Amino acid sequence: MTTHPLPPRTARKRALVVSAAALAAALTLSACGGARTAEGATGTASASGGASCVDTSGDTVKIGFLNSLSGTMAISEQTVRDSLDLAAEEINEAGGVLGKQLEIVAEDGASEPTVFAEKAEKLISSDCVAAVFGGWTSSSRKAMLPVFESKNSLLFYPVQYEGLEASPNIFYTGATTNQQIIPGMDYLAEQGKKKVFLVGSDYVFPRTANKIINAYAEANGIEIVGEEYAPLGHTDFATIVNKLKASGADAVFNTLNGDSNVAFFKEYKNVGLTADAVPVVSVSIAEEEVGGIGVDNIVGQLTAWNYYQTVESPTNETFVAAFKEKYGEDRPTSDPMEAAYTSLYLWKGMVEKAESFEVADIQEAADGVTFDAPEGTVTVNGDNHHIAKTAYIGKIDADGLIYPVWESDGPIEPDPFLEGYDWAEGLS
């Protein structure tokens, strides 16, 4: 697996310095108008991306929102777009960022990694945005990663993922492995589960997550009794669910994404499996998806996240009220959209700490930036660009909401390469 470790903070400025020769070549090849010299343009340079065309000379600054509003992932990503719109509206009403109003350039990733990469290129090179917020699947993130690194721009990625990655050009505001997948497995182990069946969508996140789960299981006396994958958008789960039923599993770890979950849980129920007998822990089903799957098909099942609408705090109450006022009382809040909402405020905090929209200045200022988020206080780790997050295991109730049944002892420091776990040696 290709990883992109960050340099230590003390070396980061040196790592971002570009030689004069490389800069000259980059300016020649720049697709975003590297020769632009209007007063107020940031002038950030990258070895292959050329001078940034971000324009901060006026009273606005552009940012990009890139989410799937069509295709199989729209069921999940629409709510992320909605929360980003809410955060931008709040920030603008409060005076903007460094006194500049946010001008949103929005694009549809269409649930296709290649489209995400193309739209990211457009947002950076043609629309000249200061940062991009979005992506969901790891395939979309990995397709965008070389674009952001080559253009030396910033992506704020809001969704839990498989870990084993850190890029200087991505801030990961969803959970990494030790903040979601490992707590989910810890919970199953605490409940005495010894035979676990793995089901997931056939792409980067589920396969990498399950490689980690297999290593965890071997070290903790748990047998993996089956491991099955389905293409994104797959809707025929009869064969997989029959294998699950015949496996003797006493729990399921589910890394399916998008509307495949609808078909899986309907088939699970059809064959007589129940949450009491064979509970399913899901890591990509939040409150928004519960309604799409059907509460009757999923009530009593478990999820591993870092936020639920039911988290009790004044900050969360304010957030939930604002979201429902804007989008309707029937709209729930959920982890990925909360992480997206939080990401925009963290970017604001970094820019204001740096007193600059420059990428290098933001990277240098990022460490220790905090935000009193709906999930609780989050803090940016400047070395790996992840954030400390509290882990929750929740149970889906008949009202369609998810209620915590377990939580970690405070925020968990991000460990994307699992360096703190002996059993994970060699995974990265």
Buried (B, 14 or more C-beta within 10 A) or exposed (E): EEEEBBBEBEEBEEEBEBEEEBBEBBBEEBBBBBEBEEEEBBEBBBBBBBBBBBBBEEEEBBBBBBBBBBBBBBBBBBBBBBBBBBBBBBBBEEEBBBEBBBBBBBBBBBBBBEBBBBBBBBBBBEBBBBBBBBBBBBBBBBBBBBBBBBBBBBBBBBBBBBBBBBBBBBBBBBBBBBBBBBBBBBBBBEBEBBBBBBBBBEBBBBBBBBBBBBBBBEEEEBBBBBBBBBEBBBBEBEEBBEBBBEBEBBBBBBBBBBBBBBBBBBBBBEEEBEBEEBBBBBBBBBBBBBBBBBBEBBBEBBBBBBBBBBBEBEBBEEBBEBBBEBBEEEBBBBBBBBBBBBBBBBBBBBBEBBEBBBBBBBBBBBBEBEBEBBBBBBBBBBBBBBBBBBBBBBBBBEEBBBBBEBBBEEBBBBBBBBEEBEBBEEBB
